[in-house]
Amino acid sequence: MGQHRYMLLSAFIVVTLAACAKEEPAAPDQTAGNTVAAPADGAGVRTLAQRMARGGKLYAAHCAACHQASGQGLAGAFPPLAGSDYLEAGPAAVTDVILNGLKGPITVNGMVYNSVMPNMSYLGDGDVADVVTFVMNSWGNPGGEVSAGEVSAARSKAVP
Ligand code: HEC
């Protein structure tokens, strides 16, 4: 009898847990720490347009306060991302700036900036990947993509 009651209880717990699991919203991304839901695409493979849409939201939330909504920056304070010659170094360089921050003198499009960008390594790998991809493919920039896996590899090399 005790045994039977225990089994009933276990079954109840399993059913309750299953019900709770169903009510959870779909996980935004495979990577912990991502803040904007990835579009549901079943296969897990996303088009550049989907990544751009998600990256644009992340850009608005995490970068636009300084680099401005259309990436033009603020003369003397925040360098531009739109048409920035810094991006010619490719998406890995932008990934590096987000993971490690940047400080000290840099020249962007012939203008010297000597300020501090805080590192934003609290962003998940998928978030960094999509926001870098967004920046690389916006405002006439040279293009290029970075994957969450590449961000993860770069992160493990990042200076803590
Ligand atoms: C708090 C303000 C601030 C935020 C937020 C910020 N940046 Fe920056 N960013 C800066 C500053 C200041 C520099 C220049 C640092 C220096 O002078 O060495 C910079 C430099 C850069 C550079 C290299 C120079 C250039 O303009 O190409 C890139 C790329 C960049 N930021 C990308 C980003 C991205 C992408 C985000 C969002 C994930 C972001 N930044 C968020 C302030 C910010």
Residues whose N, C-alpha, C, O or C-beta is under 5 A from the ligand:
A	BS01	HEC	H62 C63 C66 A77 F78 P79 P80 L81 S84 Y86 L87 V94 V97 L102 K103 G104 P105 I106 V108 Y113 N114 S115 V116 M117 V131
